Amino acid sequence: MTFPKSFSKSSALPATAEPTDISRRGFLKTSLSIGAGFTLAMTLPSAASKLAAGTSESVATDTVANAFVRISSDNTVTIIIKHIEFGQGTFTGLATIVAEEMDADWEQIVCEAAPANKALYSNLLYGAQGTGGSTAIANSYTQMREAGASARHMLVAAAAQQWAVPISEISVSRGVVSHGNGHSASFGELASAAAEQAVPATVVLKDPKDFSLIGADTSSRKDLGKTDGTAIYTQDVKLPGMLTALVAHAPRFGATVKSYDDKKAKAVKGVVNVVQIPSGVAVLADTFWNAKKGRDALQIDWDTSAAMSESSEDLMQRYRAEVENPGLPAVAEGDLAAGFEKAVKVIEAEYEFPYLAHATMEPMNSVVQLTSAGAEIWNGSQSTTSDQFTVAGALGLAPEKVKINTLFAGGSFGRRANKKSDYVLEAVLIAQANKSELPIKLVWTREDDTNAGYFRPMYFHKLKAGLDSSGKIVAWHHKIVGQSIMSGSVFASFIQNGIDGTSVEGATELPYHIANFSVDLNTVESQVPVLWWRSVGSTHTAHAVENFMDQLAAAAGTDPLAFRLAHLGEDKRYRGVIDLVAEKSNWNDKNEPGRLKGLAVHKSFGTYVAQVADLKVDKNGDYKVERVVCVVDCGVAINPDVIRAQMEGGIGYGLSPTLMSQITINNGAVVESNFDQQQVLRIEDMPEIEVHIIPSAEAPTGVGEPGTPVIGPAVANALFAMTGQAQSKLPLRSS
């Protein structure tokens, strides 16, 4: 969506009324300011309905309506996108699916973010409106195809009725409905008549061989405005009378405000108010800079009696001690003791992973206005239902009284899907404490974003494996120690038998067949706030597993590629990505002097990725990742250009914690602040990346995250080939 950078509340966003009283096979007729048209709404048929049935009690298979297509008389087709766009290509991908089944002209397609409405716009994989787990395409593929096919059917039925010809004789191409006798009409011309047609109970979807948009590289992106500065992010929002708020957070985790003196802060020009909220003290001013100067002038006495005092080193020592205690079994197959008895070689390895910041380009921010009618929020909302219900609970409102206008976001990587809606709730509580209907824009500085959290948890891994006389793995024991992301949140119900799946995912299901296989988890407590981070558990499990595989290959005297192939299980898609990455990277060619290659393979969020990292090493042993060959199997490739972009971005993002990024704790406080200390990959260090997509007819899976976890072990394995030393501590350049 686009709107001017300076706008009034009434004109800020297109008014999208939440539909009510939609019959099971009815449709919603709307009177649009741009002319007569129709919005298509239908229940979930076939596969999408079955998928929703098992996700949540609040999602019923025969009552949940989904409104995704709006056709106006000016021939514009608006696709309502239920997933946030923060650079991963959801606007383009989901619009492509609908346009394909409609046989629309790509140029007539525009996209609009869906309003907060759990009943209409839930993620079918978890029964709430939100974007995460690389599920945007995966959960919407059938649903959006059926929405497009239904719209096409209604347009064709309207044309057949007007022209008095059989439906079977009508064709549709690039947004034009036509008949051989010379009749033709655009979608816009048929929109009003199509609105009078019944939504079909079932639709016939295209044969994939007839796709013209899905799988094509020629479609332009629909997240418009990002390259010319016209896209609207939360930071761009300006409302009449709006105040900017900055919060002084506790200097140590667990500290609270004992008292504060705001006299000097209020003396700063432009400062309007100072209010206390549970997470700290907020300064409100007419501009960001005045709010910052006011916050700098605050005098706060912090109560540190319950504050954290541990350091990263203290925590890691605690983790190392904890790994020796029995853990809870995440998976236990075969007879581990018997397997080790058969082994002629036993190899052990340990891995340390630090806390990580999300480091989004746009730090956390949110705009809120509280009125007698309820709350209205402008925000890059990644977890819409959670944000809506959390705000409603805090204000004592019904959820429908909380309107969320979802804007573009400058990155997230999981951070904006906060399990406690932390920064959104901060903005609301500040507005409430200000006791005014003036809109409030909460802004976190880069330092706030780095210091206050939330973070990818710290982890410690210990692995032990046995090889038989032929070099085959006969036993594998993997122990993981770390904090639970789900614990203490509304998602705690996802913890099964004491196992937080986000701690062990990527370790419990390997590409390899190992008869005697065990993964144990020891969950520890800490005051450091933790959250999912791009590719979640796979951020650390893929590294540990794949680097350990190279150590085992070396112990067996086998090439790492051959060693992997010898252990592959029955899933042939792993072999597909490994074989192709070996071919495209010239794996079997002898390395040139001063060059090294490392291989890794991993599946996350249903997507298979293999990568070969090509390193150049100078005479001093310094190295640079110069080239990465990436092969991805993500099922049907909706938009190959978006897939390549996500693999490239995921690799760049994953290189930061591989090489230099980390969050360290000292006496309960984060050491790093801005990017001078919290180092991330610079453009000059970005390698050349070559992405190959496996052709597939399988259902599409996610691409936003799966490229990230593979690059770390690929680089580490190249270094292992050079030094013979396990790369056991990240970031690599800190050890």
N, C-alpha and C positions, 0 to 999 in steps of 0.2 A: 504494500500500500504506500502511497505517497501523499504528502500534504505539506503546506508551507512550513518553513522552520519557525515562523512566528504565527500562532494561530489561537483562536479563542476556544474555549472549552466546547462550545456548541458545534464548532466546525472541525474539531481535531481529527476525528475519525469518521468513516462512514457509519451511519447508524445501522446496526444489525440487530433487529428485534429478535429476541429469543422466541422461537415458535412455540405455540401452545395448541392443544386440542388437535394434534395431527393424527388422523385416523391411520390405521395400519397400512392401507394402500392409498392413502390420500396424498395430496401435494399441497404445498404452501404457495398461495398466490400473493405476491407482494406488489405494491404500487411503488415503483422506483422513481426517484427524482429525474432520472435520465430517460424515462419513458416506460411504456408498458413492456412487460416481459414476464418471466416466471422463474421461480426457484424450485428446483426439483428436490423433493424429500422422499426417501423410501426407507423401508425397513431393511434389515440385513438379510439378504437371501443366502441360500446355499452355504458355501464354505465359510464365508465371513460370519454367518450366524452361528455356525457350529463352533467356530473359534471363540466367539464371545461367550458362548454358553458356559464354558468351564473356567472363566477368568474371575468373575466376581458376582456375588449375589445381586449386586445393584445393576448388573447388566443382563436384561432379559432378552431372550432370543426373538420374541415376537412383538416387542413393544419399543425397541430402541430405534428411533428414526435417525437418518443421517442425511443432512442437506449439504450437498457439495457443489451443485451446478446452478448458476444463475445466468440466464440468457436475457439480454435486453434488446429493445427494438433497434438500437443503433448497431446491432450485430456483434456486440461484445459478449464474450463468454467468460464469466468470472468463475474461477475454481476456488472454493473455500478450502483452505489448507489447515488441517487440524494440528499440524506439527510446526513448531517454531523454526524459523529460518535464521541460522546464525553462521552461515557459510558452508553448510554441508550439502546444500542443493535440494532441499525438500520442495521448495516452490517449483523448481524445474522438474524434478522427478515425478512428483505426484500429478502435476499438470500434464505431463507427457502421457501418463497412463490414462487419464480421463480423455484427453484430446484424441488419443489413438482410437479408443472405442467409439467416440463420437464422429470420427472422421472430420474433425474440425481443422480449420486453417490455423497453424501455429501462431500466426501474427494476430489473430483475433482473441487469443487467450490472455487473460490477466489473472493475477492471483491476489487473494485477500486472506489475511490471517483470521482464523475462526475465533469467535467470541468464547468466553468461558462457558461451557455447557457440557457437563459430564454425560448427560443422556445422549446428546447428539454426537459428540466428538471424542469419545473415549478411545484410548489406545486399546485395540482389541486383545493385546497380549497381556495387559494387566488391569483392565477395567477402570482406568482413570484417564483423564485427559492430560497428556504429557508426552515429552519426547526424551527418549533415553534408550540405552542398550542397543543402539543402531537398529531400531525397530520401525522407523518411519515408513520405509518402503515395504518392509516385510509384513507389517500388520495391515497395511492399507492396499496392497496390490489387488487382491480380488475385490475388495470393497470399492475401490476407485474405478476399476474396470466396469463393474456392474453399474456404478453411478453414471459413467459415460455411455454405456450401452443402453441404459434406461432412457437417458435424455435423447439419444439418437432415435430410439424406438418411438418416443412420443412425437418428435419432430416429423418422422416419416409417416406416422399415423395421421397427424394433422394434415400433411400434404396430400395423402391418399384420399382423405375425406373431402378436402377442398377441390381436388382435381377429378374426383370420382373414378379413380383408377385403383387397381389392386396394389397392396403394400409390396408384394413381391416384385413388382415392376419398377419400383423406385430405387434410385441409387443416391449415394451421398459421397461427395468428394470435396475436401478442403473447404468445408463450411457451406457447401451449396447442395441443396436437395433438388433432384431433377428426375424427369420422366422422359422417355423416348419420344413422346408426342410434342415435345417442345416446351413443356412446363418446367420452370425452375424457380427457386426461391432461396434466399439466404436464411440462415438460422434466425436472424433478427426479424425477418418478415414473417416467419412462422411462429415466433415465440408466444404470442397471445393465444393463438389457436392450439399450440402444443400444450399450453397450461390447462386446457380443457380436457385433455386426454387422461385416461387412467394410467397410473404408474403400473407397468407390467409386473405381474407376480414373479415371472422368471424371464431371463434374457439369455440369448445365445451370444457367447463371447467369440471374438475373432480367433481364427486359427493363427498361431504365432507366425506361420510362414507368410501371412498377409500383413504383418506389421510394417508400417512405414515410418512411424515416429519412434517407437520403442526400438532401441538398439542402434538408432541413427546418431551420427556425430554432428549433424548439421543444425540441430536445434539450438537457438540462442537461449541464454539463461533468463529466468523470469524473476530473479531477485534483483530487480532493476534499481539503479541509482547508486550502487556501491562503487562504481568506477568514476563517477562524475560528481560525487559529493551531495547528491540530492536525496539519497536514502536517509530515512529518519530513524535514529537510534534514541534510546532514552535520554542520552545526554543532550540531544537536540531539542527536546520538548521545552516549550516556553508557553506558560499559561498566564493570563492576567493576574497580577498580584502575587505571583509565585515566589516563594522563599526557598533558599537553598540551605540544607542542613548537613553538617558534618558531626560525627560522633567521636568523642574521645573514649576509646576502648581501654580496658584494663591493660597495664603494661606486662602482666603475667597472667597465664591461664589460671582461672579460679579466683582471682582477686575481684573485689567488689568496691563500690564507692562507699567510703565512710562518711565523707562530707566534701563539700566543694564551695569555693568562693568565686562568684561570677562577676564581681564588681569591675575588674579590669576588662573582662570579656565584653560586658555590656557597654563599656566606654569606647569600644572600637566602633568607628563610623560604619553604619550599615547594619550592625547587629541589632536584631529585633527582639530576640528572646533566647533564654537558656533553659533547657528542661532536662530532667533526669528520666532515663528509661532503664529497664533492667540490665541492658548491656553496656551502659555508660552514661555520659552526659553529652547532650546534643546542643550545638550552637546554631541558631537560625539567623540568616542574614539575607540582604537583598541580592548579594552575589556570592559566587563560590569563594573568591579571594577574601572578601570581608568575613565570611564564615570561617575560613581557615585562620585568619589573623585572630578572630575572636576565640577560636578553639585553642590556639597557641597561648593566649593570654589567660586561659582558665587555670585556676589553682585547685587541684584535686588531691585530697588525702585518701589514699587507697587502703582498704583493709586487705592485707595479704596473709591473714592468719590461716586461710584455707587455700592459699595459692600454691601452684605447682613449684617445686624446687629442683626437680630432676633436670638433667641435661640429656642430649642425645646419646652421649657416651654411657650415662647411667642407665638409660633405657635399654641400650643394646646389651649391656652386661646382664641386665635383668632378663632379657630375651634369651641370651645364651644359657643362662642358668635354667630358664623355664623349659627349653627344648629337651632337657634331660629328664623332665617329668613325663609321665604317661599322658598322651593327648587323646582327644576324642577321634574315633575313626571316621574319616570322611568317605573312605572306600577301603575295603579289605577283600582281596581276591586271592584264592589259592592258599598255599601254606608257605608263609614267608620264611619261617625257620628252616623248613625242608629245602627251600630254594637256596638259602645261603649255605646250607650243608653241601650242596652239589657244586657250589662255586669254587673255581680254582683261583680266581682273583676277586678281591673285594675292594671297591673304590669308594671313597667318601669325599664329600665336598660340602662347603658352607658358603652361604651368600648373605650379604647385608644390603638392605634397601632402605634409603632414608625417606623421611617425609618429603612430599612434593607439593608445590603450589600449582594451581591451575594456570596462573599467569595469563589470563585472558587479555586481549588487546584493550577491551573496554572493561575497566574495573566495575565492581558492583554498584548499581544505582537503581532508583525507582522513584516514580512520581505518583503521589497519591492526593486525592481530594476527598475530604469527608463532608457530607452535607446531610440534611435531614432525610434525604432520599436513600442514603447509604454511602458506600465507598466506591470510588472509581480509581483505577490504577492504570498507569501507562508504564510498561515494563517489558523487557525481553524475557517473558515467562516461559521457562522450560518445563515447569511442573505445575500446570495451570490449575488442576483440581486441588492439589495440595495447597497452593498459594491461596486460592479462593476460600477453601474451608478453614485454613489457619487464620486468615484475616477475619472471616465471619465469626469464628469462635472468640477471637480476641475482642471484637467489638460487640458481641452479642447480637449479631445479625443473622438472618437467614442467608444461606450461600448465594441465592439469586440476587441479593441486595449488594453483592460485591461484583462490580463489573471490571473485567480485566481486558485492556486493550493491548494485545500482544504486538510488540514492535520487533524489528530486526535487532539482533544482538551481536556485538562484536566479540564473538567467541563465547564459549561456555565450558566445554570439556567436562560437563557434569556439575560445575559449580553453581549454575543458576537453577538447578533442580535440587536445591537444598532441602534436606529432609525436615528441617524446622522452618523453612521459608525465612531464614534469619534476616537478611537485609530488607526484604519486602516488609516483614513484620516491624523492623526498626522504623521504617518510614511511616507506617500506620500509627505506631505508638507515639512517634514524635508529633504527628498531626493531631492525634487525640490529646496529647499533653498541651499542645499549643492552644487548644480551645478556640479554634477559629476555622472557618470554612475556606481559608486561603489554601491553595495547593502547595504542597511541599515536595521539593526534589531532594532526595537523599543522595549524596555523592560520597563514595569511598575513594580516597586517593590510592595511588599505587602502593604507598607504604601501608595504608590500612589493609589493603587487599592481601599484601604479603604477610603482615604481622598477625592479623586477627584470625586467619584461617578461612575456610576449612581446608584440610590437606588430605592428600593420598596418604594412607597410614604407612608407618615404618614397619618393615617385616624382617624376619630372620628365617632362613631356610637351612635345613640340614638334610642331605641326601646320602643314601648308601645303596650301592647296587653290586650284585655279584655276576661274574661272567663265567661261563663254563669253558671247557677246553677248546670248543670251536669258536669262541668269541661271542656267543649269544648271551643276552641278558636273561638270567634265570631268577633273579630276585631284585626287587626295587622297593625301597622304603624312603618315603619323603615326609619330612616333618616341617610344619610351618608354624611360626609364632607371630602374632600381630593383633592389633585391635580389630574389633568388629565394627563395621560401618553401620549395620542394621540395628545393633543393640541400642536400647534407649530411645527408639524412634517409633513412628507409626508402622514402620516396616519390620518391627521385631518379630512379627508372626511368620516372616519368611525364614527365620532361623529354625532349622529342623534338627532335632536331637542334639542341640547345642552347637550345630555347625552353621556358621554364617557362610553361605555359598559364595559370597563375594571374596572371601579370604582364600578359597581353595580352587575357584574355577580356573580352568587351564592346567590344573595339576591332576585332577581326578579323571579326566578323559584325554588320553594321549593318542597320537597317531600310531603308536607302537603296540604290538601284542606282547605282553609280558605276563606270563602265567601266574607268578607270585608277586602281587602288586598291592602296595598299601600306602595310603596318605593319611596322616594324622594332623590334627589342628589343636594348638594350644592358644586360647584367646586370653589376652591380657587387657588390663584396664589402664587408662591414662587420661589425664585432663586435656590433652591435646584434641581439639575438635577435628574429626575425620569425616571424609566423604568420598564417594566414588569419583574417579578420575579417569580420563579417557582410556578405555578398555579395561578398567576396574581391576579385577584379580589378575588378569592376564598381563598386567604391567610388570608383575614380578615373577609369576609362575612360569611364563614363557621363557624368561631369561634363565631361570634356574634349571628348568628341564632341558632346554636346548644347549646351554653351555655344558651341562653335565653329559649330554649325549656325545659331545666332541671329546670330552675327557675319557669316556668309555671307549669311543672309537680308537683313541690313541692307545689306550691300554690293551685293546684287542689287536692293535697293529693294522687297522683298517681305515681306509679313506672315509671321512665323515659322511659323504653322500652314500657310498656303498653300505656303510653301517646302518644308516637310516632305512634305506631300501630293504635291507635284509630283515628289519624288524617291523616293517609296516603291517598293520592289521588288514582287515577286509575292506576298508573304505578306500575305494579306488580314486577318489577325488584328491586324496593326499598325494598319491603317486603322480597324478596329473600335474599338479603345481610343481612338484619336485623335479619331474622330468623336464618340464618346460623351462624352469629357471636354470637348470643345469645346462640346457642347450643354449639359451639366450645369453648366459654369462660366460660361456666357454669354460665351464668348470673343469673339464678334463684336460684342458691345455695347460702346459707348464707355465707357472707364473713368471712374469718378467722380473728381472732383478729390481728390488725395491718395491715390489707390489705383493699384496696379500689378498686372499679371498676368504670370506667366512660365510657359512650357510646356516639358515634357520628356517623352520616351518612351524606353523601354528594355526589352529582354528579358534576363532572367537566369534560369538554372535552368529554362528552358522556359516561363516565365511572362511574359506581356506586361503592362506597366504604363505608363499615361500619367497624368501629374499636372499640374494647374495650381495654382500657388501665388499666393495673393491677398495682397498686402502693403499695409499702411497706412503712409503716410509723413507725418511731421509737418513743420512749417515749417522745422525745423533739418536736415531730411534724414535724421533717425533713422527707422528702420522697424521694423515688427513683422509677422511672418507670422501673419495673422489667420485665414486659411481655406485649406484645401487640398482640392481635388476630385481624387479618385483613382479611376481605372477600371482594373480588373484582369481579365485573361482567363487563368484557370488551369485550363482544362478543366472537367471535372465538378466542381461545387462540393460537396464532401462535407459540410461544415458551414459555411454562410454566415457565421454569427456568429464562428467561429474565423478565417475569412478576413478579415473586417472588422477583427477585433482585431489580426491580424498586420500588416495594412496600416497601421493606426493606430500600432502599436508601432514598425514599421519606419520610418515617417515621423518619429516623435519621436526615434528613435535616430539617424537620418540628419541631423536638424537640428543635433545637437550638434557634429559635426565641420564642418558647413556654416557654423555661426555662430561657435563659440567653442572647441571641443575641439582639443587638440593635445598631443603629447609632444615636448618640445625637449631636445636633448642639449647639454651643456656639458662639455668636457674629459672625454668618455667617460662622463658620468653624467647621469641624468635629472633635470631641473630640478623638475618637478612632483612633488607627493606626494599630498595628500588633495584632496578636492573644492573646497577653498578656492582651489587653484591649477589643478587639472585640472577645468576648468569643464565642466559638462554642462547640458543643458536642464532648467530648472525647470518645475514644473507651470503656473506663471502665464504661461509663454511658449509653452505647448502650444497650437497653433492648433485651431480647429474643423475636424474632418476629416469629409468626406463620401465614402463608399466605394460604388462601383457595380460589381457583378460581372456580367460578360458571360455570359449563358447559353450553355452549350456541352455537346456530347456527346463532345468530345475526352478522351483519357485525362488524369487529373488530374496537375498539376505542382505544384511547391513554392510555398509562400507565406511561409515564414519570413524569407526574405532579399530577395525582389524589390522590396519597397516601399521599401527603404532607399536604393539608389543614385539614384533618380529625383528625390528632393526637393531635393538640392543644386543640380543644374542648373536646376530649375524656379525656385528662389529667385534664383539668379545671373542667370537670364535676365530676371526681373522688374527686377532692379537695372540690368542692361544696357539695358533699355528706357528707364530713367529717365536714366542717365548717359551712355550711348553708350560706356562704357568696359568692356572685357572684365574679368570677375571671374576673374582669373588665379591667385589665390593663396588657398588655404584655410588656416585658417578665414577667412571673409569679414571678420569684425570685428577681425582682427589686421592687416589690410592698410590 
